[in-house]
């Protein structure tokens, strides 16, 4: 009887999670429907929470094979990837414009290169730090552009080693992260969505690398496996 209630809860939760995801996708693809970024992130967090509870019930209460947890992990990862792509390419709150590659012209290219393109390491970082210290840059702008870029790709440091054994070697992880960030930066350049800046690459890789080495500390690594129900 208890298993019957668990099974009903799991089915309803997965169904509800699927409907919430469809709703978020529908809103994202419908220009005349606006949803604040914070609310959308809250809905995605609720989906992840439902999936986590379901995984716990299936494995701990209903004795399902732990392979179900890998499926849940993939779902978490896909939600994160979709979220990071949305924030870096589509989200209007951060000045993104989505795919507007067909609007490219020489004047637009000149303006973009002048104001949103940088290949000089630490140029943008130094400008934001100096601007913030001198009161010309608000804490919000400093947080979004410096702290935000440091934190944005940190989850990769948890997901990739859990999903792929090869990612437990730092060189493999580093190369993969560089490719991911470079692709996103090039997409931002091609779609005029935010800036294409080498300092973004530096901050993204540094933040992800710091968390990567922290997760290799034995007690923290064990805690992560425990949180994802792998142990």
C-alpha positions as CSV (number, residue, x, y, z in Angstrom):
1,X,0.0,0.0,0.0
2,X,2.9,2.4,0.9
3,X,4.6,1.6,-2.4
4,X,1.4,2.4,-4.2
5,X,1.3,5.9,-2.7
6,X,5.0,6.4,-3.5
7,X,4.4,5.3,-7.1
8,X,1.5,7.7,-7.4
9,X,3.5,10.6,-6.0
10,X,6.4,9.8,-8.4
11,X,4.2,9.7,-11.4
12,X,2.4,12.9,-10.6
13,X,5.7,14.7,-9.7
14,X,7.3,13.7,-13.0
15,X,4.2,14.7,-14.9
16,X,4.1,18.0,-13.2
17,X,7.8,18.6,-13.8
18,X,7.3,17.9,-17.5
19,X,4.4,20.3,-17.7
20,X,6.4,23.0,-15.9
21,X,9.3,22.6,-18.3
22,X,6.9,22.8,-21.3
23,X,5.4,25.9,-19.9
24,X,8.9,27.5,-19.5
25,X,9.8,26.6,-23.0
26,X,6.4,27.9,-24.3
27,X,7.0,31.3,-22.5
28,X,10.6,31.5,-23.8
29,X,9.5,30.9,-27.4
30,X,6.5,33.2,-27.4
31,X,7.6,36.9,-27.9
32,X,4.4,38.4,-26.5
33,X,4.6,36.5,-23.2
34,X,6.9,37.8,-20.5
35,X,8.1,36.0,-17.5
36,X,10.7,37.5,-15.1
37,X,14.0,35.6,-15.0
38,X,13.8,35.1,-11.2
39,X,10.4,33.4,-11.5
40,X,11.5,31.2,-14.4
41,X,14.6,30.1,-12.4
42,X,12.3,29.4,-9.4
43,X,10.1,27.1,-11.6
44,X,13.2,25.3,-12.8
45,X,14.4,24.9,-9.2
46,X,11.0,23.4,-8.3
47,X,11.4,20.9,-11.2
48,X,14.8,19.9,-9.9
49,X,13.4,19.5,-6.4
50,X,10.6,17.2,-7.7
51,X,13.1,15.1,-9.6
52,X,15.4,14.8,-6.6
53,X,12.6,13.7,-4.3
54,X,11.5,11.2,-6.9
55,X,15.0,9.8,-7.2
56,X,15.2,9.4,-3.5
57,X,11.9,7.6,-3.3
58,X,12.6,5.3,-6.2
59,X,16.0,4.2,-4.8
60,X,15.7,4.5,-1.1
61,X,12.0,3.6,-0.6
62,X,11.1,1.5,-3.6
63,X,14.5,-0.2,-4.1
64,X,14.8,0.7,-7.8
65,X,18.2,0.2,-9.5
66,X,20.5,3.2,-8.9
67,X,20.8,3.7,-12.7
68,X,17.6,5.8,-12.4
69,X,19.8,8.3,-10.6
70,X,22.0,8.8,-13.7
71,X,18.9,9.6,-15.7
72,X,18.0,12.2,-13.1
73,X,21.5,13.6,-13.2
74,X,21.2,14.0,-17.0
75,X,17.9,15.8,-16.5
76,X,19.5,18.2,-14.0
77,X,22.4,18.8,-16.4
78,X,20.2,19.5,-19.3
79,X,18.1,22.0,-17.3
80,X,21.3,23.7,-16.3
81,X,22.6,23.8,-19.9
82,X,19.3,25.2,-21.1
83,X,19.4,27.8,-18.3
84,X,23.0,28.9,-19.0
85,X,22.3,29.2,-22.7
86,X,19.2,31.2,-22.0
87,X,21.0,33.6,-19.7
88,X,24.0,34.1,-22.1
89,X,22.1,34.2,-25.4
90,X,18.4,35.0,-25.0
91,X,17.6,36.7,-21.7
92,X,16.5,40.3,-22.2
93,X,17.3,41.2,-18.5
94,X,21.0,40.9,-19.3
95,X,20.6,42.7,-22.6
96,X,20.5,39.6,-24.8
97,X,18.8,39.7,-28.2
98,X,18.8,36.0,-29.2
99,X,19.5,34.9,-32.7
100,X,19.6,38.0,-34.9
101,X,22.5,37.0,-37.1
102,X,20.5,38.1,-40.2
103,X,20.7,41.7,-39.1
104,X,24.5,41.8,-39.4
105,X,25.9,44.7,-41.4
106,X,29.2,46.7,-41.5
107,X,27.9,49.5,-39.2
108,X,26.6,47.0,-36.6
109,X,29.8,45.0,-36.8
110,X,31.9,48.2,-36.2
111,X,29.8,49.2,-33.2
112,X,30.0,45.7,-31.7
113,X,33.8,45.4,-32.1
114,X,34.2,48.9,-30.6
115,X,32.0,48.4,-27.5
116,X,31.5,44.6,-27.0
117,X,34.5,42.8,-28.3
118,X,37.7,42.4,-26.4
119,X,40.8,40.1,-26.9
120,X,43.1,41.9,-24.4
121,X,43.3,39.7,-21.2
122,X,42.2,41.4,-17.9
123,X,41.2,44.7,-19.7
124,X,37.5,44.4,-18.8
125,X,38.2,42.9,-15.4
126,X,40.5,45.8,-14.5
127,X,37.9,48.3,-15.8
128,X,35.1,46.9,-13.7
129,X,37.3,46.6,-10.5
130,X,38.6,50.2,-10.9
131,X,35.1,51.5,-11.8
132,X,33.6,49.8,-8.7
133,X,36.3,51.0,-6.3
134,X,35.9,54.5,-7.6
135,X,32.2,54.5,-7.5
136,X,31.5,54.6,-11.3
137,X,30.2,51.0,-11.5
138,X,27.3,49.9,-9.3
139,X,27.6,46.7,-7.2
140,X,24.9,45.2,-9.3
141,X,26.9,45.6,-12.5
142,X,30.1,44.5,-10.8
143,X,28.3,41.4,-9.5
144,X,26.7,40.5,-12.8
145,X,29.9,40.9,-14.9
146,X,32.6,39.8,-12.5
147,X,31.1,37.6,-9.8
148,X,28.4,36.3,-12.2
149,X,31.0,35.2,-14.7
150,X,33.0,33.5,-12.0
151,X,30.0,31.5,-10.8
152,X,28.1,30.8,-14.0
153,X,30.1,27.7,-15.1
154,X,30.9,26.3,-11.6
155,X,28.2,23.6,-11.9
156,X,30.1,22.0,-14.7
157,X,32.7,21.1,-12.1
158,X,30.2,18.9,-10.4
159,X,28.2,17.6,-13.3
160,X,31.0,16.6,-15.8
161,X,33.0,14.4,-13.3
162,X,29.9,12.7,-12.1
163,X,28.7,11.9,-15.6
164,X,32.0,11.1,-17.3
165,X,34.9,9.3,-15.7
166,X,37.4,11.0,-18.1
167,X,36.4,14.4,-16.6
168,X,38.1,13.3,-13.4
169,X,41.4,14.2,-15.0
170,X,41.8,18.0,-14.8
171,X,43.4,18.4,-18.3
172,X,40.4,16.7,-19.9
173,X,38.0,18.9,-17.8
174,X,40.0,22.1,-18.7
175,X,40.0,21.4,-22.4
176,X,36.3,20.6,-22.4
177,X,35.5,23.8,-20.4
178,X,37.6,26.0,-22.8
179,X,35.7,24.5,-25.8
180,X,32.3,25.1,-24.1
181,X,33.1,28.7,-23.1
182,X,34.7,29.6,-26.5
183,X,31.6,28.2,-28.3
184,X,29.3,30.3,-26.2
185,X,31.4,33.4,-26.6
186,X,31.5,32.9,-30.4
187,X,27.7,32.5,-30.4
188,X,27.3,35.7,-28.5
189,X,29.5,37.4,-31.1
190,X,27.5,35.8,-34.0
191,X,24.1,36.7,-32.5
192,X,25.0,40.1,-31.0
193,X,23.9,38.7,-27.6
194,X,26.1,40.3,-25.0
195,X,29.9,40.7,-25.3
196,X,32.5,38.5,-26.8
197,X,35.3,39.0,-24.3
198,X,38.4,37.0,-23.4
199,X,38.0,38.1,-19.8
200,X,34.7,36.2,-19.7
201,X,36.7,33.1,-20.7
202,X,39.2,33.8,-18.0
203,X,36.6,34.3,-15.3
204,X,34.5,31.3,-16.4
205,X,37.4,28.9,-16.5
206,X,38.9,30.2,-13.2
207,X,35.6,29.8,-11.3
208,X,35.0,26.3,-12.7
209,X,38.6,25.3,-11.9
210,X,38.4,26.5,-8.3
211,X,35.2,24.4,-7.7
212,X,36.7,21.5,-9.6
213,X,39.7,21.3,-7.1
214,X,37.4,21.9,-4.1
215,X,35.2,19.0,-5.1
216,X,38.3,16.7,-5.2
217,X,38.7,17.2,-1.4
218,X,37.8,13.8,-0.1
219,X,35.1,14.8,2.4
220,X,33.5,17.3,-0.1
221,X,33.6,14.7,-2.9
222,X,31.9,12.2,-0.7
223,X,29.3,14.7,0.3
224,X,28.5,15.5,-3.4
225,X,28.0,11.8,-4.1
226,X,25.8,11.5,-1.0
227,X,23.7,14.5,-2.1
228,X,23.2,13.0,-5.6
229,X,22.3,9.6,-3.8
230,X,25.3,7.9,-5.5
231,X,26.4,6.5,-2.1
